[in-house]
Amino acid sequence: MGRVRPTYIKRVAIELVRNHSDRFTEDFDHNKGVVGELTDVESLIMRNRIAGYVTRYRKQEQA
């Protein structure tokens, strides 16, 4: 079983995908860089968690 992500991570990730859907892909490393550019998140752990949820969200959209 996986971990449950906090609501604020999901909220930020979904908002980024809705506003900048053309910039995100299903590749985590690419999304990590894009999240770093679009947000002012200083914590690398927080950036990675947002990018991870963006990646999962994009994969769910494709299915």
CHARMM-style PDB file with segment names, atoms N, HN, CA, C and O in Angstrom:
ATOM      1  N   MET     1       0.833  -1.182   0.000  1.00  0.00      PROA
ATOM      2  CA  MET     1       0.000   0.000   0.000  1.00  0.00      PROA
ATOM      3  C   MET     1       0.875   1.242   0.000  1.00  0.00      PROA
ATOM      4  O   MET     1       1.970   1.254   0.562  1.00  0.00      PROA
ATOM      5  N   GLY     2       0.372   2.275  -0.637  1.00  0.00      PROA
ATOM      6  HN  GLY     2      -0.518   2.265  -1.094  1.00  0.00      PROA
ATOM      7  CA  GLY     2       1.127   3.512  -0.725  1.00  0.00      PROA
ATOM      8  C   GLY     2       0.747   4.489   0.364  1.00  0.00      PROA
ATOM      9  O   GLY     2      -0.113   4.223   1.204  1.00  0.00      PROA
ATOM     10  N   ARG     3       1.409   5.619   0.324  1.00  0.00      PROA
ATOM     11  HN  ARG     3       2.107   5.836  -0.358  1.00  0.00      PROA
ATOM     12  CA  ARG     3       1.140   6.668   1.299  1.00  0.00      PROA
ATOM     13  C   ARG     3       0.080   7.616   0.764  1.00  0.00      PROA
ATOM     14  O   ARG     3      -0.059   7.794  -0.446  1.00  0.00      PROA
ATOM     15  N   VAL     4      -0.659   8.218   1.673  1.00  0.00      PROA
ATOM     16  HN  VAL     4      -0.546   8.074   2.656  1.00  0.00      PROA
ATOM     17  CA  VAL     4      -1.669   9.198   1.304  1.00  0.00      PROA
ATOM     18  C   VAL     4      -1.001  10.563   1.273  1.00  0.00      PROA
ATOM     19  O   VAL     4      -0.344  10.959   2.236  1.00  0.00      PROA
ATOM     20  N   ARG     5      -1.167  11.279   0.172  1.00  0.00      PROA
ATOM     21  HN  ARG     5      -1.701  10.957  -0.610  1.00  0.00      PROA
ATOM     22  CA  ARG     5      -0.557  12.596   0.054  1.00  0.00      PROA
ATOM     23  C   ARG     5      -1.449  13.649   0.706  1.00  0.00      PROA
ATOM     24  O   ARG     5      -2.674  13.547   0.643  1.00  0.00      PROA
ATOM     25  N   PRO     6      -0.848  14.655   1.328  1.00  0.00      PROA
ATOM     26  CA  PRO     6      -1.645  15.726   1.920  1.00  0.00      PROA
ATOM     27  C   PRO     6      -2.422  16.499   0.854  1.00  0.00      PROA
ATOM     28  O   PRO     6      -2.036  16.532  -0.315  1.00  0.00      PROA
ATOM     29  N   THR     7      -3.502  17.107   1.271  1.00  0.00      PROA
ATOM     30  HN  THR     7      -3.816  17.081   2.220  1.00  0.00      PROA
ATOM     31  CA  THR     7      -4.372  17.831   0.348  1.00  0.00      PROA
ATOM     32  C   THR     7      -3.652  18.988  -0.321  1.00  0.00      PROA
ATOM     33  O   THR     7      -3.900  19.268  -1.494  1.00  0.00      PROA
ATOM     34  N   TYR     8      -2.756  19.675   0.405  1.00  0.00      PROA
ATOM     35  HN  TYR     8      -2.555  19.447   1.357  1.00  0.00      PROA
ATOM     36  CA  TYR     8      -2.095  20.834  -0.191  1.00  0.00      PROA
ATOM     37  C   TYR     8      -1.183  20.431  -1.343  1.00  0.00      PROA
ATOM     38  O   TYR     8      -1.010  21.209  -2.281  1.00  0.00      PROA
ATOM     39  N   ILE     9      -0.600  19.246  -1.298  1.00  0.00      PROA
ATOM     40  HN  ILE     9      -0.740  18.614  -0.536  1.00  0.00      PROA
ATOM     41  CA  ILE     9       0.225  18.783  -2.419  1.00  0.00      PROA
ATOM     42  C   ILE     9      -0.660  18.504  -3.624  1.00  0.00      PROA
ATOM     43  O   ILE     9      -0.330  18.891  -4.745  1.00  0.00      PROA
ATOM     44  N   LYS    10      -1.782  17.833  -3.395  1.00  0.00      PROA
ATOM     45  HN  LYS    10      -2.050  17.518  -2.485  1.00  0.00      PROA
ATOM     46  CA  LYS    10      -2.703  17.539  -4.488  1.00  0.00      PROA
ATOM     47  C   LYS    10      -3.261  18.820  -5.090  1.00  0.00      PROA
ATOM     48  O   LYS    10      -3.366  18.943  -6.311  1.00  0.00      PROA
ATOM     49  N   ARG    11      -3.621  19.778  -4.231  1.00  0.00      PROA
ATOM     50  HN  ARG    11      -3.536  19.678  -3.240  1.00  0.00      PROA
ATOM     51  CA  ARG    11      -4.219  21.027  -4.709  1.00  0.00      PROA
ATOM     52  C   ARG    11      -3.245  21.794  -5.602  1.00  0.00      PROA
ATOM     53  O   ARG    11      -3.622  22.263  -6.677  1.00  0.00      PROA
ATOM     54  N   VAL    12      -2.004  21.922  -5.161  1.00  0.00      PROA
ATOM     55  HN  VAL    12      -1.698  21.542  -4.289  1.00  0.00      PROA
ATOM     56  CA  VAL    12      -0.995  22.637  -5.946  1.00  0.00      PROA
ATOM     57  C   VAL    12      -0.716  21.904  -7.251  1.00  0.00      PROA
ATOM     58  O   VAL    12      -0.623  22.531  -8.305  1.00  0.00      PROA
ATOM     59  N   ALA    13      -0.584  20.590  -7.190  1.00  0.00      PROA
ATOM     60  HN  ALA    13      -0.660  20.080  -6.334  1.00  0.00      PROA
ATOM     61  CA  ALA    13      -0.273  19.803  -8.386  1.00  0.00      PROA
ATOM     62  C   ALA    13      -1.390  19.897  -9.420  1.00  0.00      PROA
ATOM     63  O   ALA    13      -1.120  20.091 -10.605  1.00  0.00      PROA
ATOM     64  N   ILE    14      -2.633  19.761  -8.987  1.00  0.00      PROA
ATOM     65  HN  ILE    14      -2.852  19.603  -8.024  1.00  0.00      PROA
ATOM     66  CA  ILE    14      -3.752  19.815  -9.931  1.00  0.00      PROA
ATOM     67  C   ILE    14      -3.889  21.207 -10.523  1.00  0.00      PROA
ATOM     68  O   ILE    14      -4.196  21.351 -11.706  1.00  0.00      PROA
ATOM     69  N   GLU    15      -3.662  22.235  -9.711  1.00  0.00      PROA
ATOM     70  HN  GLU    15      -3.413  22.118  -8.749  1.00  0.00      PROA
ATOM     71  CA  GLU    15      -3.723  23.608 -10.217  1.00  0.00      PROA
ATOM     72  C   GLU    15      -2.642  23.849 -11.270  1.00  0.00      PROA
ATOM     73  O   GLU    15      -2.901  24.490 -12.288  1.00  0.00      PROA
ATOM     74  N   LEU    16      -1.436  23.342 -11.032  1.00  0.00      PROA
ATOM     75  HN  LEU    16      -1.225  22.821 -10.204  1.00  0.00      PROA
ATOM     76  CA  LEU    16      -0.358  23.491 -12.010  1.00  0.00      PROA
ATOM     77  C   LEU    16      -0.696  22.777 -13.313  1.00  0.00      PROA
ATOM     78  O   LEU    16      -0.471  23.322 -14.393  1.00  0.00      PROA
ATOM     79  N   VAL    17      -1.231  21.574 -13.221  1.00  0.00      PROA
ATOM     80  HN  VAL    17      -1.415  21.131 -12.344  1.00  0.00      PROA
ATOM     81  CA  VAL    17      -1.569  20.818 -14.431  1.00  0.00      PROA
ATOM     82  C   VAL    17      -2.676  21.524 -15.209  1.00  0.00      PROA
ATOM     83  O   VAL    17      -2.630  21.575 -16.438  1.00  0.00      PROA
ATOM     84  N   ARG    18      -3.655  22.060 -14.517  1.00  0.00      PROA
ATOM     85  HN  ARG    18      -3.692  22.019 -13.518  1.00  0.00      PROA
ATOM     86  CA  ARG    18      -4.748  22.748 -15.212  1.00  0.00      PROA
ATOM     87  C   ARG    18      -4.279  24.028 -15.887  1.00  0.00      PROA
ATOM     88  O   ARG    18      -4.746  24.359 -16.977  1.00  0.00      PROA
ATOM     89  N   ASN    19      -3.363  24.749 -15.254  1.00  0.00      PROA
ATOM     90  HN  ASN    19      -2.984  24.480 -14.369  1.00  0.00      PROA
ATOM     91  CA  ASN    19      -2.895  26.017 -15.823  1.00  0.00      PROA
ATOM     92  C   ASN    19      -1.777  25.845 -16.840  1.00  0.00      PROA
ATOM     93  O   ASN    19      -1.618  26.684 -17.727  1.00  0.00      PROA
ATOM     94  N   HSD    20      -1.002  24.777 -16.729  1.00  0.00      PROA
ATOM     95  HN  HSD    20      -1.131  24.095 -16.009  1.00  0.00      PROA
ATOM     96  CA  HSD    20       0.171  24.580 -17.596  1.00  0.00      PROA
ATOM     97  C   HSD    20       0.221  23.141 -18.105  1.00  0.00      PROA
ATOM     98  O   HSD    20       1.278  22.510 -18.061  1.00  0.00      PROA
ATOM     99  N   SER    21      -0.889  22.622 -18.579  1.00  0.00      PROA
ATOM    100  HN  SER    21      -1.747  23.135 -18.615  1.00  0.00      PROA
ATOM    101  CA  SER    21      -0.953  21.206 -18.959  1.00  0.00      PROA
ATOM    102  C   SER    21      -0.002  20.854 -20.096  1.00  0.00      PROA
ATOM    103  O   SER    21       0.458  19.715 -20.185  1.00  0.00      PROA
ATOM    104  N   ASP    22       0.300  21.813 -20.966  1.00  0.00      PROA
ATOM    105  HN  ASP    22      -0.073  22.738 -20.894  1.00  0.00      PROA
ATOM    106  CA  ASP    22       1.178  21.528 -22.098  1.00  0.00      PROA
ATOM    107  C   ASP    22       2.638  21.343 -21.679  1.00  0.00      PROA
ATOM    108  O   ASP    22       3.428  20.803 -22.453  1.00  0.00      PROA
ATOM    109  N   ARG    23       3.008  21.772 -20.489  1.00  0.00      PROA
ATOM    110  HN  ARG    23       2.366  22.211 -19.860  1.00  0.00      PROA
ATOM    111  CA  ARG    23       4.403  21.693 -20.050  1.00  0.00      PROA
ATOM    112  C   ARG    23       4.727  20.406 -19.301  1.00  0.00      PROA
ATOM    113  O   ARG    23       5.901  20.076 -19.133  1.00  0.00      PROA
ATOM    114  N   PHE    24       3.719  19.677 -18.849  1.00  0.00      PROA
ATOM    115  HN  PHE    24       2.765  19.945 -18.985  1.00  0.00      PROA
ATOM    116  CA  PHE    24       3.951  18.472 -18.054  1.00  0.00      PROA
ATOM    117  C   PHE    24       3.811  17.220 -18.906  1.00  0.00      PROA
ATOM    118  O   PHE    24       3.001  17.165 -19.832  1.00  0.00      PROA
ATOM    119  N   THR    25       4.619  16.210 -18.572  1.00  0.00      PROA
ATOM    120  HN  THR    25       5.277  16.254 -17.820  1.00  0.00      PROA
ATOM    121  CA  THR    25       4.583  14.928 -19.268  1.00  0.00      PROA
ATOM    122  C   THR    25       4.420  13.814 -18.236  1.00  0.00      PROA
ATOM    123  O   THR    25       4.124  14.078 -17.071  1.00  0.00      PROA
ATOM    124  N   GLU    26       4.610  12.589 -18.664  1.00  0.00      PROA
ATOM    125  HN  GLU    26       4.850  12.375 -19.611  1.00  0.00      PROA
ATOM    126  CA  GLU    26       4.563  11.445 -17.754  1.00  0.00      PROA
ATOM    127  C   GLU    26       5.939  11.112 -17.196  1.00  0.00      PROA
ATOM    128  O   GLU    26       6.104  10.080 -16.545  1.00  0.00      PROA
ATOM    129  N   ASP    27       6.935  11.971 -17.441  1.00  0.00      PROA
ATOM    130  HN  ASP    27       6.801  12.809 -17.970  1.00  0.00      PROA
ATOM    131  CA  ASP    27       8.300  11.752 -16.970  1.00  0.00      PROA
ATOM    132  C   ASP    27       8.539  12.551 -15.689  1.00  0.00      PROA
ATOM    133  O   ASP    27       8.410  13.775 -15.686  1.00  0.00      PROA
ATOM    134  N   PHE    28       8.885  11.864 -14.610  1.00  0.00      PROA
ATOM    135  HN  PHE    28       8.990  10.869 -14.612  1.00  0.00      PROA
ATOM    136  CA  PHE    28       9.071  12.511 -13.311  1.00  0.00      PROA
ATOM    137  C   PHE    28      10.189  13.543 -13.343  1.00  0.00      PROA
ATOM    138  O   PHE    28      10.019  14.649 -12.828  1.00  0.00      PROA
ATOM    139  N   ASP    29      11.335  13.203 -13.939  1.00  0.00      PROA
ATOM    140  HN  ASP    29      11.474  12.305 -14.357  1.00  0.00      PROA
ATOM    141  CA  ASP    29      12.472  14.123 -13.941  1.00  0.00      PROA
ATOM    142  C   ASP    29      12.151  15.412 -14.690  1.00  0.00      PROA
ATOM    143  O   ASP    29      12.552  16.495 -14.264  1.00  0.00      PROA
ATOM    144  N   HSD    30      11.441  15.302 -15.787  1.00  0.00      PROA
ATOM    145  HN  HSD    30      11.115  14.423 -16.134  1.00  0.00      PROA
ATOM    146  CA  HSD    30      11.031  16.496 -16.531  1.00  0.00      PROA
ATOM    147  C   HSD    30      10.077  17.339 -15.687  1.00  0.00      PROA
ATOM    148  O   HSD    30      10.230  18.557 -15.596  1.00  0.00      PROA
ATOM    149  N   ASN    31       9.097  16.686 -15.072  1.00  0.00      PROA
ATOM    150  HN  ASN    31       8.973  15.697 -15.146  1.00  0.00      PROA
ATOM    151  CA  ASN    31       8.111  17.397 -14.257  1.00  0.00      PROA
ATOM    152  C   ASN    31       8.752  18.061 -13.044  1.00  0.00      PROA
ATOM    153  O   ASN    31       8.302  19.117 -12.597  1.00  0.00      PROA
ATOM    154  N   LYS    32       9.795  17.444 -12.519  1.00  0.00      PROA
ATOM    155  HN  LYS    32      10.160  16.586 -12.883  1.00  0.00      PROA
ATOM    156  CA  LYS    32      10.499  18.008 -11.374  1.00  0.00      PROA
ATOM    157  C   LYS    32      11.089  19.377 -11.735  1.00  0.00      PROA
ATOM    158  O   LYS    32      11.003  20.323 -10.952  1.00  0.00      PROA
ATOM    159  N   GLY    33      11.684  19.471 -12.918  1.00  0.00      PROA
ATOM    160  HN  GLY    33      11.754  18.702 -13.554  1.00  0.00      PROA
ATOM    161  CA  GLY    33      12.231  20.747 -13.363  1.00  0.00      PROA
ATOM    162  C   GLY    33      11.161  21.787 -13.618  1.00  0.00      PROA
ATOM    163  O   GLY    33      11.339  22.960 -13.291  1.00  0.00      PROA
ATOM    164  N   VAL    34      10.050  21.363 -14.200  1.00  0.00      PROA
ATOM    165  HN  VAL    34       9.905  20.410 -14.466  1.00  0.00      PROA
ATOM    166  CA  VAL    34       8.959  22.293 -14.498  1.00  0.00      PROA
ATOM    167  C   VAL    34       8.342  22.821 -13.203  1.00  0.00      PROA
ATOM    168  O   VAL    34       8.049  24.012 -13.100  1.00  0.00      PROA
ATOM    169  N   VAL    35       8.146  21.952 -12.224  1.00  0.00      PROA
ATOM    170  HN  VAL    35       8.384  20.985 -12.308  1.00  0.00      PROA
ATOM    171  CA  VAL    35       7.601  22.400 -10.934  1.00  0.00      PROA
ATOM    172  C   VAL    35       8.555  23.403 -10.289  1.00  0.00      PROA
ATOM    173  O   VAL    35       8.111  24.385  -9.694  1.00  0.00      PROA
ATOM    174  N   GLY    36       9.848  23.166 -10.401  1.00  0.00      PROA
ATOM    175  HN  GLY    36      10.208  22.369 -10.885  1.00  0.00      PROA
ATOM    176  CA  GLY    36      10.832  24.104  -9.863  1.00  0.00      PROA
ATOM    177  C   GLY    36      10.756  25.465 -10.521  1.00  0.00      PROA
ATOM    178  O   GLY    36      10.957  26.484  -9.861  1.00  0.00      PROA
ATOM    179  N   GLU    37      10.467  25.498 -11.820  1.00  0.00      PROA
ATOM    180  HN  GLU    37      10.303  24.670 -12.356  1.00  0.00      PROA
ATOM    181  CA  GLU    37      10.354  26.767 -12.541  1.00  0.00      PROA
ATOM    182  C   GLU    37       9.067  27.511 -12.197  1.00  0.00      PROA
ATOM    183  O   GLU    37       9.075  28.734 -12.057  1.00  0.00      PROA
ATOM    184  N   LEU    38       7.970  26.782 -12.063  1.00  0.00      PROA
ATOM    185  HN  LEU    38       7.964  25.789 -12.177  1.00  0.00      PROA
ATOM    186  CA  LEU    38       6.660  27.410 -11.923  1.00  0.00      PROA
ATOM    187  C   LEU    38       6.291  27.775 -10.488  1.00  0.00      PROA
ATOM    188  O   LEU    38       5.392  28.589 -10.280  1.00  0.00      PROA
ATOM    189  N   THR    39       6.949  27.203  -9.512  1.00  0.00      PROA
ATOM    190  HN  THR    39       7.679  26.541  -9.681  1.00  0.00      PROA
ATOM    191  CA  THR    39       6.594  27.473  -8.122  1.00  0.00      PROA
ATOM    192  C   THR    39       7.766  28.098  -7.386  1.00  0.00      PROA
ATOM    193  O   THR    39       8.895  28.120  -7.877  1.00  0.00      PROA
ATOM    194  N   ASP    40       7.473  28.603  -6.205  1.00  0.00      PROA
ATOM    195  HN  ASP    40       6.556  28.585  -5.806  1.00  0.00      PROA
ATOM    196  CA  ASP    40       8.525  29.163  -5.358  1.00  0.00      PROA
ATOM    197  C   ASP    40       8.829  28.240  -4.182  1.00  0.00      PROA
ATOM    198  O   ASP    40       9.264  28.690  -3.122  1.00  0.00      PROA
ATOM    199  N   VAL    41       8.594  26.941  -4.383  1.00  0.00      PROA
ATOM    200  HN  VAL    41       8.240  26.576  -5.244  1.00  0.00      PROA
ATOM    201  CA  VAL    41       8.847  25.950  -3.340  1.00  0.00      PROA
ATOM    202  C   VAL    41      10.352  25.820  -3.153  1.00  0.00      PROA
ATOM    203  O   VAL    41      11.081  25.525  -4.101  1.00  0.00      PROA
ATOM    204  N   GLU    42      10.812  26.042  -1.928  1.00  0.00      PROA
ATOM    205  HN  GLU    42      10.221  26.282  -1.158  1.00  0.00      PROA
ATOM    206  CA  GLU    42      12.244  25.966  -1.660  1.00  0.00      PROA
ATOM    207  C   GLU    42      12.676  24.570  -1.224  1.00  0.00      PROA
ATOM    208  O   GLU    42      13.831  24.189  -1.416  1.00  0.00      PROA
ATOM    209  N   SER    43      11.769  23.819  -0.647  1.00  0.00      PROA
ATOM    210  HN  SER    43      10.831  24.128  -0.491  1.00  0.00      PROA
ATOM    211  CA  SER    43      12.083  22.484  -0.159  1.00  0.00      PROA
ATOM    212  C   SER    43      12.126  21.498  -1.326  1.00  0.00      PROA
ATOM    213  O   SER    43      11.172  21.397  -2.097  1.00  0.00      PROA
ATOM    214  N   LEU    44      13.225  20.780  -1.447  1.00  0.00      PROA
ATOM    215  HN  LEU    44      14.000  20.862  -0.820  1.00  0.00      PROA
ATOM    216  CA  LEU    44      13.353  19.796  -2.515  1.00  0.00      PROA
ATOM    217  C   LEU    44      12.392  18.634  -2.310  1.00  0.00      PROA
ATOM    218  O   LEU    44      11.878  18.070  -3.276  1.00  0.00      PROA
ATOM    219  N   ILE    45      12.151  18.276  -1.060  1.00  0.00      PROA
ATOM    220  HN  ILE    45      12.569  18.734  -0.275  1.00  0.00      PROA
ATOM    221  CA  ILE    45      11.216  17.182  -0.778  1.00  0.00      PROA
ATOM    222  C   ILE    45       9.816  17.562  -1.229  1.00  0.00      PROA
ATOM    223  O   ILE    45       9.111  16.750  -1.829  1.00  0.00      PROA
ATOM    224  N   MET    46       9.410  18.797  -0.943  1.00  0.00      PROA
ATOM    225  HN  MET    46       9.983  19.456  -0.456  1.00  0.00      PROA
ATOM    226  CA  MET    46       8.081  19.258  -1.343  1.00  0.00      PROA
ATOM    227  C   MET    46       7.978  19.316  -2.868  1.00  0.00      PROA
ATOM    228  O   MET    46       6.963  18.916  -3.437  1.00  0.00      PROA
ATOM    229  N   ARG    47       9.022  19.810  -3.528  1.00  0.00      PROA
ATOM    230  HN  ARG    47       9.847  20.135  -3.066  1.00  0.00      PROA
ATOM    231  CA  ARG    47       9.026  19.871  -4.992  1.00  0.00      PROA
ATOM    232  C   ARG    47       8.880  18.478  -5.587  1.00  0.00      PROA
ATOM    233  O   ARG    47       8.119  18.277  -6.534  1.00  0.00      PROA
ATOM    234  N   ASN    48       9.611  17.516  -5.030  1.00  0.00      PROA
ATOM    235  HN  ASN    48      10.229  17.679  -4.261  1.00  0.00      PROA
ATOM    236  CA  ASN    48       9.556  16.149  -5.541  1.00  0.00      PROA
ATOM    237  C   ASN    48       8.194  15.515  -5.317  1.00  0.00      PROA
ATOM    238  O   ASN    48       7.710  14.768  -6.167  1.00  0.00      PROA
ATOM    239  N   ARG    49       7.576  15.802  -4.188  1.00  0.00      PROA
ATOM    240  HN  ARG    49       7.969  16.408  -3.497  1.00  0.00      PROA
ATOM    241  CA  ARG    49       6.249  15.240  -3.924  1.00  0.00      PROA
ATOM    242  C   ARG    49       5.208  15.821  -4.873  1.00  0.00      PROA
ATOM    243  O   ARG    49       4.339  15.100  -5.363  1.00  0.00      PROA
ATOM    244  N   ILE    50       5.297  17.119  -5.132  1.00  0.00      PROA
ATOM    245  HN  ILE    50       6.004  17.704  -4.735  1.00  0.00      PROA
ATOM    246  CA  ILE    50       4.369  17.743  -6.085  1.00  0.00      PROA
ATOM    247  C   ILE    50       4.600  17.166  -7.473  1.00  0.00      PROA
ATOM    248  O   ILE    50       3.643  16.831  -8.171  1.00  0.00      PROA
ATOM    249  N   ALA    51       5.864  17.047  -7.883  1.00  0.00      PROA
ATOM    250  HN  ALA    51       6.642  17.320  -7.316  1.00  0.00      PROA
ATOM    251  CA  ALA    51       6.176  16.498  -9.203  1.00  0.00      PROA
ATOM    252  C   ALA    51       5.727  15.046  -9.313  1.00  0.00      PROA
ATOM    253  O   ALA    51       5.266  14.624 -10.374  1.00  0.00      PROA
ATOM    254  N   GLY    52       5.852  14.285  -8.247  1.00  0.00      PROA
ATOM    255  HN  GLY    52       6.227  14.628  -7.385  1.00  0.00      PROA
ATOM    256  CA  GLY    52       5.401  12.899  -8.257  1.00  0.00      PROA
ATOM    257  C   GLY    52       3.901  12.793  -8.433  1.00  0.00      PROA
ATOM    258  O   GLY    52       3.415  11.927  -9.161  1.00  0.00      PROA
ATOM    259  N   TYR    53       3.166  13.674  -7.767  1.00  0.00      PROA
ATOM    260  HN  TYR    53       3.562  14.377  -7.176  1.00  0.00      PROA
ATOM    261  CA  TYR    53       1.712  13.628  -7.920  1.00  0.00      PROA
ATOM    262  C   TYR    53       1.298  14.119  -9.301  1.00  0.00      PROA
ATOM    263  O   TYR    53       0.342  13.600  -9.878  1.00  0.00      PROA
ATOM    264  N   VAL    54       2.007  15.114  -9.841  1.00  0.00      PROA
ATOM    265  HN  VAL    54       2.784  15.535  -9.372  1.00  0.00      PROA
ATOM    266  CA  VAL    54       1.727  15.574 -11.208  1.00  0.00      PROA
ATOM    267  C   VAL    54       1.924  14.421 -12.183  1.00  0.00      PROA
ATOM    268  O   VAL    54       1.110  14.229 -13.087  1.00  0.00      PROA
ATOM    269  N   THR    55       2.990  13.657 -12.010  1.00  0.00      PROA
ATOM    270  HN  THR    55       3.651  13.814 -11.276  1.00  0.00      PROA
ATOM    271  CA  THR    55       3.272  12.526 -12.894  1.00  0.00      PROA
ATOM    272  C   THR    55       2.162  11.486 -12.819  1.00  0.00      PROA
ATOM    273  O   THR    55       1.699  10.997 -13.849  1.00  0.00      PROA
ATOM    274  N   ARG    56       1.738  11.148 -11.614  1.00  0.00      PROA
ATOM    275  HN  ARG    56       2.114  11.545 -10.778  1.00  0.00      PROA
ATOM    276  CA  ARG    56       0.647  10.177 -11.455  1.00  0.00      PROA
ATOM    277  C   ARG    56      -0.655  10.718 -12.035  1.00  0.00      PROA
ATOM    278  O   ARG    56      -1.416   9.977 -12.657  1.00  0.00      PROA
ATOM    279  N   TYR    57      -0.909  11.995 -11.834  1.00  0.00      PROA
ATOM    280  HN  TYR    57      -0.291  12.597 -11.328  1.00  0.00      PROA
ATOM    281  CA  TYR    57      -2.131  12.626 -12.332  1.00  0.00      PROA
ATOM    282  C   TYR    57      -2.171  12.589 -13.860  1.00  0.00      PROA
ATOM    283  O   TYR    57      -3.211  12.297 -14.450  1.00  0.00      PROA
ATOM    284  N   ARG    58      -1.029  12.889 -14.502  1.00  0.00      PROA
ATOM    285  HN  ARG    58      -0.184  13.127 -14.022  1.00  0.00      PROA
ATOM    286  CA  ARG    58      -0.953  12.856 -15.968  1.00  0.00      PROA
ATOM    287  C   ARG    58      -1.144  11.432 -16.488  1.00  0.00      PROA
ATOM    288  O   ARG    58      -1.799  11.235 -17.511  1.00  0.00      PROA
ATOM    289  N   LYS    59      -0.585  10.447 -15.806  1.00  0.00      PROA
ATOM    290  HN  LYS    59      -0.053  10.607 -14.975  1.00  0.00      PROA
ATOM    291  CA  LYS    59      -0.754   9.057 -16.230  1.00  0.00      PROA
ATOM    292  C   LYS    59      -2.209   8.630 -16.109  1.00  0.00      PROA
ATOM    293  O   LYS    59      -2.701   7.871 -16.944  1.00  0.00      PROA
ATOM    294  N   GLN    60      -2.906   9.107 -15.079  1.00  0.00      PROA
ATOM    295  HN  GLN    60      -2.506   9.724 -14.401  1.00  0.00      PROA
ATOM    296  CA  GLN    60      -4.326   8.790 -14.921  1.00  0.00      PROA
ATOM    297  C   GLN    60      -5.151   9.441 -16.022  1.00  0.00      PROA
ATOM    298  O   GLN    60      -6.122   8.851 -16.496  1.00  0.00      PROA
ATOM    299  N   GLU    61      -4.775  10.657 -16.436  1.00  0.00      PROA
ATOM    300  HN  GLU    61      -3.986  11.135 -16.050  1.00  0.00      PROA
ATOM    301  CA  GLU    61      -5.492  11.339 -17.516  1.00  0.00      PROA
ATOM    302  C   GLU    61      -5.352  10.575 -18.824  1.00  0.00      PROA
ATOM    303  O   GLU    61      -6.301  10.502 -19.605  1.00  0.00      PROA
ATOM    304  N   GLN    62      -4.172  10.003 -19.069  1.00  0.00      PROA
ATOM    305  HN  GLN    62      -3.401  10.062 -18.435  1.00  0.00      PROA
ATOM    306  CA  GLN    62      -3.918   9.296 -20.318  1.00  0.00      PROA
ATOM    307  C   GLN    62      -4.684   7.977 -20.385  1.00  0.00      PROA
ATOM    308  O   GLN    62      -5.019   7.510 -21.474  1.00  0.00      PROA
ATOM    309  N   ALA    63      -4.960   7.383 -19.243  1.00  0.00      PROA
ATOM    310  HN  ALA    63      -4.688   7.762 -18.359  1.00  0.00      PROA
ATOM    311  CA  ALA    63      -5.627   6.067 -19.214  1.00  0.00      PROA
ATOM    312  C   ALA    63      -7.104   6.157 -19.511  1.00  0.00      PROA
ATOM    313  OT1 ALA    63      -7.794   5.138 -19.522  1.00  0.00      PROA
TER     314      ALA     63
END
